[in-house]
């Protein structure tokens, strides 16, 4: 069974807090980790980093919801809940997954939660032997994107996410570098740094401790440098 999504509610109105708590309790796969009237207290709780989904009001005393979100270094997936339509553009500039105008129905709430669940699902690729495949698929902005191995230049780990840099596109998806490393054919790809995997045949030079792939310069760990040189330039 999948681990429940940890949620937090921030709203300065008790009725709104109670309604959201009631809605969350009815949705399998969600678990409420807290509710706050004070955005400042909520900010302290959010710094702990375990909240995955945030229901956030905008118009609040002391600190508005959008300003609260800007203070977070790694904000959770966020659904704004507000009585004001004027902030919708700014909300989506902050990468909010949805914008619920009060009063909203349970059906509308579920639509927003479904969007959040899509973003919070891990990378799509199935763990199957890669000898029979020349691509993997990942979820990007709610879409499943097929990425041929031959198109990949390098992959960068960004904590909970990875950035896959291809010849003509870049994709950011919720996954770990280790997960993708296991899906890539070892004959073609190499971990050169704790945060980077490169396509060996896309490397054209090594300058000091940096591999050159087109205009990109990829750091190489000192401890891996000798093995990287051997694998990329002499195998």
Residue pairs with C-beta under 8 A, 6 or more apart in sequence:
2 29
4 29
4 30
4 31
5 29
5 30
5 31
5 52
5 53
5 116
5 117
5 120
6 31
6 33
6 50
6 51
6 52
6 53
7 24
7 30
7 31
7 32
7 33
7 51
7 52
7 53
7 54
7 55
8 32
8 33
8 34
8 35
8 36
8 42
8 45
8 46
8 51
8 53
8 54
8 55
8 76
9 17
9 20
9 21
9 24
9 32
9 34
9 35
9 36
9 55
10 35
10 36
10 39
10 42
10 54
10 55
10 56
10 57
10 60
10 65
10 68
11 17
11 20
11 35
11 36
11 37
11 55
11 56
11 57
11 60
11 81
12 37
12 38
12 39
12 57
12 60
12 61
13 37
13 57
14 37
16 57
16 81
16 102
17 35
17 37
20 35
20 55
20 81
20 109
21 32
21 35
23 106
23 109
24 30
24 31
24 32
24 55
25 32
26 106
27 110
27 113
29 117
30 53
30 113
33 50
33 51
34 42
34 45
36 42
36 45
38 62
39 60
39 62
39 63
39 64
39 65
39 68
40 62
40 63
42 68
43 63
43 68
43 71
43 72
45 51
46 54
46 72
46 75
46 76
47 72
49 74
51 76
52 76
52 77
52 120
53 76
53 77
53 78
53 79
53 113
53 116
53 120
54 75
54 76
54 77
54 78
54 79
55 78
55 79
55 81
56 65
56 68
56 69
56 78
56 79
56 80
56 81
57 65
57 80
57 81
57 82
58 64
58 65
58 66
58 80
58 82
58 84
58 87
58 91
59 65
59 82
59 83
59 84
63 71
65 80
65 82
66 87
66 90
66 91
66 94
69 75
69 78
69 94
69 96
70 94
74 159
74 160
75 94
75 95
77 97
77 116
77 119
77 120
78 94
78 95
78 96
78 97
79 96
79 97
79 98
79 99
79 100
79 112
79 113
79 116
80 87
80 91
80 96
80 98
80 99
80 100
81 100
81 102
81 104
82 99
82 100
82 101
82 102
83 101
83 102
84 101
85 101
87 99
88 99
91 99
92 99
97 112
97 115
97 116
97 119
98 111
98 112
98 115
98 116
100 108
100 109
100 112
115 142
118 139
118 142
119 139
119 142
119 174
120 174
121 139
121 174
122 174
122 175
122 179
123 136
123 138
123 139
123 173
123 174
123 175
123 179
123 180
124 137
124 138
124 139
124 144
125 136
125 137
125 138
125 180
125 183
127 182
127 183
130 136
130 183
130 184
130 185
131 185
134 148
134 149
134 150
135 146
135 147
135 148
135 149
136 146
136 147
136 149
136 180
136 183
136 184
137 144
137 145
137 146
137 147
138 144
138 145
138 147
138 164
138 171
138 173
138 175
139 145
139 173
139 174
140 171
140 172
140 173
145 171
147 164
147 166
147 171
149 184
149 185
149 188
149 189
149 199
151 166
151 167
151 168
151 169
152 164
152 165
152 166
152 189
152 199
152 202
153 165
153 166
153 167
153 198
153 199
153 202
153 213
153 214
153 216
154 165
154 196
154 197
154 198
154 199
154 202
154 213
154 216
154 218
155 162
155 163
155 164
155 165
155 177
155 180
155 196
155 197
156 162
156 163
156 165
156 177
156 195
156 196
157 176
157 177
157 194
157 195
157 196
158 172
158 195
160 174
160 176
161 172
161 173
161 174
161 175
162 172
162 173
162 175
162 176
162 177
162 180
163 170
163 171
163 172
164 170
164 171
164 172
164 173
164 180
165 216
177 191
177 195
177 197
180 197
181 189
181 191
181 197
184 197
188 199
188 200
188 201
189 197
189 198
189 199
189 200
190 197
190 198
190 200
190 228
190 231
190 232
191 197
191 224
192 198
192 211
192 218
192 219
192 220
192 221
192 224
192 228
193 218
193 219
193 220
193 221
193 224
194 221
195 219
196 218
196 219
198 211
198 213
198 218
198 232
199 213
200 231
200 232
200 235
202 213
202 214
203 211
203 212
203 213
203 232
204 212
204 213
204 214
205 211
205 212
206 212
206 220
206 228
206 229
206 232
206 233
207 217
209 219
209 220
209 222
209 225
210 217
210 218
210 219
210 220
211 217
211 218
211 220
211 228
211 232
212 218
220 228
